Amino acid sequence: MSEAIFLLPDVGEGLVEAEIVTWKVKVGDVVTLNQPLVDIETAKAVVELPSPYAGTVTALHGEVGDVIEVHMPLITFDVAVDGASPATSVAVEAPEAATGVGRDAVLVGYGVANEDAVPTRTHRRQGRPPSAPAPELVRAVAAQPALAPRSTPPVRLYAKQQGVDIATLNGTGRDGLVTRSDVERALSGLVVAYARSSAVITGPNTTSRFVGRDLESWATGPTEERIAVKGVLRSMSDAMVQSAFSAPHAAVWVRVDATKTVELLASLKQHPNLSGVRLSPLTIVALAMCDAARHYPGINSSFDAANSEVVVRRRVNLGIAANTPRGLIVPNIKDADQLDLFAMASALNILIDKARSGTTTPEEMLATTLTITNVGPFGVDGAMPILPPGTGAIVAVGQIAKAPWVVADAVVVRHVVELSMSFDHRQVDGAMASAFLSHVGHFLEDPAPAMIAG
């Protein structure tokens, strides 16, 4: 047996610490490769960490509520060496480092430390992190047996959870490494072929920190409640303040007759090939946003103040604002403009499922270019949202409700929805914003021809 120390990995860009939310193992447990070990909360999301080793847990370096710095010890194992030569400490600078013949790529922070005593750097949630620089504790396991195909433990676990056989994938990473993007591309192919679908989501989530309180707790509980601003809540607060005070917000809005959208969805839901696919007005709005971005690419942009440049992107990473038990997050659908109706519906189901179950990864919230916030399920007609930092526009979708509408000089009852859009006035002017939102509105007024033309 040999001692191996699992260091807290860098699970997202720029993250320096994480809070222990739930331990899923205890000292003495025998764990297998990729078995879930712990839930941690970063500034972006709650992340489940899989085991990079098969062995016995000998120490847990922290309690629930402790905040641990990246690259500091998290769990110590006894692992079998199986006749292999002793592990060698190797510094790792990136996830693709430490690759080569007979070795598997290792995530930053995944590895062993052979020292008898390794300092553990944790602090309680109210405490301040130590200011002393961390020692060189980023290591990888050398002389690991090759995997076919090779990948990192989190990607292998993700593939297993999504029902994808990783052995069938061609890796696009360095030296053929199978990446998360490879798995997601495989999922997209399965979605288009109707081979899989996510569980149906019904009704708005009302279990966040500030809603869903029962009346009894209101009447008998304390008169004041204080909730620590940390993790996802802190990230949301910081991002909104940054956006509100750095990007000059402007807004446009329009009311739309969405009757044909409602009728199309009702018709599609009766199709036998779509019995396992959950379609909703949000699906059509997502397609409309992507179609409008192709016509008005200046909307799909960000403002680089440091270089005085507007960065226009030719792919839409469509963010969906999601209300979760731990606060507001905005995961995105990568390359959403490449998806058809059915692929978009399934991608939205997967995204919402993961957001509400708390399994969204930090990677899935990076590089959003356009955002939708759907306030309709809460019975709200409209909203004026704040832009997520680094994006050009966010569209709020109100509830679709029956209302009087003038058609051919006659007042009739139609399904009406209000769309409102906030945009960054540094790179998007009123004319472009109005044209973009009008395009989305026309798409919803008659979606079938628009989808065929697109």
RORO-407713 format. One record per residue (C-alpha): residue in one letter; x, y, z. Coordinates in steps of 0.05 Angstrom, whole numbers, padded with zeros to 5 digits, always signed. Example, Ala and Ser with C-alpha at 12.3 -4.5 7.8 and 13.67 -1.06 7.14 Angstrom:
<recs>
A+00246-00090+00156S+00273-00021+00143
</recs>
This chain:
<recs>
M+00000+00000+00000S+00021+00072-00012E-00005+00138+00014A-00038+00184-00036I-00064+00254-00021F-00120+00283-00063L-00109+00358-00069L-00169+00404-00081P-00169+00414-00157D-00179+00479-00193V-00250+00466-00218G-00259+00532-00254E-00223+00592-00282G-00198+00639-00228L-00227+00600-00169V-00181+00599-00109E-00222+00565-00055A-00284+00522-00043E-00328+00505+00016I-00342+00434+00037V-00417+00423+00031T-00426+00347+00041W-00378+00290+00054K-00399+00227+00017V-00345+00184+00048K-00315+00175+00117V-00249+00150+00145G-00244+00075+00134D-00287+00073+00072V-00261+00034+00013V-00274+00074-00051T-00270+00058-00125L-00244+00101-00182N-00292+00157-00199Q-00336+00144-00137P-00366+00211-00112L-00326+00236-00052V-00351+00305-00033D-00395+00363-00055I-00359+00430-00055E-00387+00499-00067T-00346+00548-00106A-00363+00619-00125K-00398+00591-00186A-00433+00526-00168V-00437+00464-00125V-00391+00412-00155E-00387+00337-00140L-00315+00312-00139P-00301+00240-00161S-00244+00199-00133P-00180+00197-00174Y-00160+00134-00135A-00185+00065-00114G-00165+00053-00042T-00182+00066+00031V-00197+00134+00061T-00149+00148+00118A-00161+00222+00131L-00210+00278+00113H-00176+00346+00114G-00235+00389+00133E-00306+00390+00161V-00371+00412+00130G-00370+00487+00127D-00294+00492+00121V-00265+00532+00064I-00204+00500+00032E-00156+00533-00016V-00143+00503-00085H-00084+00454-00086M-00089+00441-00011P-00101+00370+00016L-00173+00346+00016I-00170+00270+00027T-00114+00220+00042F-00118+00148+00016D-00082+00083+00022V-00077+00057-00049A-00049-00007-00078V+00012+00002-00123D+00003-00065-00158G+00076-00077-00167A+00088-00010-00200S+00148+00033-00183P+00137+00084-00128A+00099+00146-00150T+00141+00207-00167S+00120+00278-00150V+00112+00318-00213A+00090+00391-00217V+00028+00402-00260E+00014+00468-00292A-00049+00451-00332P-00099+00395-00339E-00064+00370-00402A+00004+00368-00369A+00037+00303-00346T+00013+00267-00408G+00055+00218-00446V+00064+00145-00463G+00035+00101-00408R+00007+00158-00368D-00062+00189-00361A-00074+00263-00361V-00088+00289-00291L-00129+00349-00270V-00094+00405-00234G-00093+00386-00161Y-00103+00311-00173G-00043+00273-00146V-00002+00247-00089A+00046+00276-00039N+00098+00230-00008E+00117+00275+00050D+00101+00249+00120A+00067+00314+00140V+00029+00359+00092P+00000+00425+00118T-00075+00432+00112R-00100+00502+00098T-00174+00512+00116H-00214+00567+00149R-00285+00571+00175R-00338+00606+00134Q-00332+00671+00174G-00257+00669+00175R-00206+00699+00128P-00160+00655+00085P-00087+00655+00106S-00044+00704+00067A+00019+00661+00065P+00034+00631-00003A+00017+00558-00012P+00076+00509-00018E+00087+00471-00083L+00035+00417-00071V+00008+00408-00142R+00027+00338-00162A+00008+00282-00209V+00015+00207-00207A+00069+00181-00253A+00072+00112-00282Q-00003+00105-00283P-00031+00050-00329A-00056+00077-00395L-00131+00081-00406A-00163+00068-00473P-00183+00120-00490R-00148+00166-00441S-00187+00220-00404T-00191+00254-00337P-00231+00225-00279P-00285+00279-00279V-00297+00269-00354R-00301+00194-00346L-00352+00203-00290Y-00392+00254-00330A-00394+00206-00389K-00418+00150-00344Q-00472+00194-00313Q-00497+00214-00382G-00498+00143-00410V-00442+00154-00460D-00391+00099-00473I-00326+00137-00471A-00291+00080-00507T-00329+00098-00570L-00305+00170-00572N-00248+00201-00610G-00211+00249-00565T-00197+00319-00591G-00153+00340-00533R-00078+00338-00530D-00050+00270-00551G-00121+00244-00563L-00147+00262-00494V-00223+00254-00490T-00251+00320-00464R-00318+00341-00435S-00333+00375-00502D-00324+00307-00537V-00376+00277-00490E-00423+00336-00501R-00418+00329-00576A-00436+00256-00569L-00496+00276-00527S-00518+00325-00580G-00516+00270-00632L-00558+00225-00587V-00607+00282-00575V-00619+00294-00649A-00630+00219-00659Y-00683+00220-00604A-00642+00167-00568R-00647+00200-00500S-00685+00255-00464S-00684+00286-00395A-00737+00282-00341V-00795+00329-00347I-00790+00393-00307T-00856+00420-00282G-00868+00487-00249P-00820+00540-00223N-00770+00523-00170T-00788+00556-00104T-00735+00528-00058S-00681+00582-00062R-00656+00618+00000F-00707+00673-00001V-00771+00640-00025G-00813+00579-00008R-00815+00593+00067D-00876+00563+00101L-00926+00606+00138E-00912+00571+00204S-00838+00591+00204W-00859+00662+00186A-00905+00665+00247T-00862+00628+00298G-00791+00636+00273P-00740+00690+00290T-00759+00761+00270E-00694+00769+00232E-00653+00720+00191R-00582+00732+00166I-00555+00691+00108A-00481+00691+00094V-00464+00720+00026K-00417+00667-00001G-00411+00616-00056V-00463+00623-00111L-00498+00680-00075R-00434+00720-00070S-00417+00707-00142M-00486+00731-00164S-00481+00794-00120D-00411+00812-00145A-00428+00800-00218M-00492+00842-00216V-00457+00900-00181Q-00400+00897-00231S-00448+00897-00289A-00495+00951-00263F-00438+01000-00250S-00393+00984-00309A-00440+00973-00368P-00489+01028-00388H-00555+00991-00390A-00611+01009-00439A-00674+00972-00455V-00727+00958-00507W-00790+00916-00503V-00847+00890-00547R-00913+00853-00539V-00922+00795-00586D-00980+00753-00611A-00952+00683-00596T-01016+00645-00614K-00982+00607-00671T-00925+00588-00625V-00974+00559-00575E-01011+00522-00630L-00947+00494-00660L-00924+00467-00593A-00991+00435-00579S-00988+00401-00647L-00916+00377-00639K-00931+00347-00571Q-00980+00299-00604H-00928+00272-00652P-00908+00200-00633N-00834+00212-00647L-00833+00269-00596S-00866+00233-00538G-00802+00235-00497V-00782+00306-00515R-00807+00363-00471L-00824+00423-00514S-00841+00492-00484P-00846+00564-00507L-00775+00573-00481T-00751+00525-00535I-00780+00570-00590V-00753+00633-00556A-00683+00601-00554L-00687+00585-00628A-00712+00655-00643M-00654+00687-00604C-00602+00646-00643D-00635+00662-00709A-00636+00736-00693A-00563+00734-00673R-00545+00707-00742H-00579+00767-00773Y-00553+00818-00722P-00486+00790-00698G-00468+00855-00663I-00516+00835-00607N-00474+00772-00594S-00415+00813-00569S-00377+00838-00509F-00340+00902-00494D-00265+00896-00481A-00252+00961-00443A-00178+00946-00433N-00165+00944-00508S-00222+00990-00530E-00250+00935-00574V-00319+00904-00586V-00312+00828-00591V-00365+00799-00638R-00374+00724-00633R-00399+00679-00689R-00425+00625-00643V-00480+00634-00592N-00468+00606-00522L-00540+00615-00498G-00546+00627-00423I-00609+00608-00386A-00619+00643-00319A-00639+00588-00270N-00668+00594-00200T-00636+00539-00158P-00637+00521-00083R-00569+00555-00076G-00585+00618-00115L-00587+00645-00185I-00539+00615-00236V-00533+00623-00311P-00509+00559-00346N-00505+00562-00421I-00516+00518-00482K-00452+00518-00522D-00460+00531-00597A-00535+00537-00589D-00541+00568-00658Q-00522+00500-00688L-00582+00464-00657D-00650+00448-00688L-00716+00446-00651F-00708+00377-00621A-00636+00384-00602M-00651+00452-00570A-00709+00423-00529S-00666+00366-00503A-00607+00412-00488L-00653+00458-00448N-00680+00398-00409I-00610+00375-00391L-00589+00445-00371I-00650+00457-00327D-00646+00387-00296K-00573+00398-00276A-00585+00468-00250R-00642+00447-00205S-00606+00385-00180G-00543+00426-00164T-00498+00387-00213T-00481+00445-00260T-00406+00451-00268P-00367+00517-00271E-00347+00502-00343E-00420+00503-00362M-00427+00574-00338L-00366+00603-00374A-00366+00643-00439T-00441+00661-00443T-00454+00708-00501L-00530+00718-00498T-00579+00704-00441I-00653+00688-00431T-00688+00698-00365N-00756+00666-00363V-00801+00700-00312G-00866+00674-00343P-00872+00612-00299F-00877+00658-00238G-00938+00693-00268V-00899+00756-00285D-00914+00795-00349G-00845+00826-00358A-00779+00845-00327M-00720+00892-00338P-00660+00846-00323I-00588+00865-00309L-00537+00841-00359P-00491+00783-00340P-00420+00811-00343G-00386+00803-00410T-00450+00797-00451G-00485+00843-00500A-00558+00830-00485I-00607+00792-00441V-00680+00779-00460A-00734+00771-00407V-00794+00728-00427G-00860+00741-00391Q-00919+00695-00383I-00960+00677-00445A-01031+00697-00427K-01096+00707-00465A-01110+00780-00480P-01151+00822-00529W-01114+00834-00595V-01132+00869-00659V-01132+00824-00720A-01158+00851-00786D-01193+00909-00750A-01228+00861-00703V-01214+00851-00629V-01202+00777-00615V-01172+00736-00559R-01099+00716-00572H-01040+00687-00533V-00996+00747-00518V-00926+00751-00489E-00882+00810-00471L-00808+00808-00488S-00760+00859-00457M-00686+00865-00470S-00630+00899-00432F-00567+00913-00472D-00498+00943-00465H-00503+01012-00498R-00428+01015-00508Q-00430+00967-00566V-00504+00960-00582D-00545+01021-00604G-00620+01028-00600A-00631+01013-00674M-00595+00946-00671A-00628+00927-00605S-00697+00944-00632A-00685+00906-00697F-00660+00845-00659L-00719+00842-00611S-00768+00855-00668H-00737+00795-00704V-00748+00751-00643G-00820+00775-00639H-00835+00761-00712F-00805+00691-00703L-00854+00677-00646E-00912+00704-00687D-00902+00651-00740P-00848+00602-00719A-00857+00545-00769P-00835+00584-00832A-00779+00617-00792M-00752+00549-00769I-00754+00521-00839A-00720+00583-00868G-00667+00580-00814
</recs>
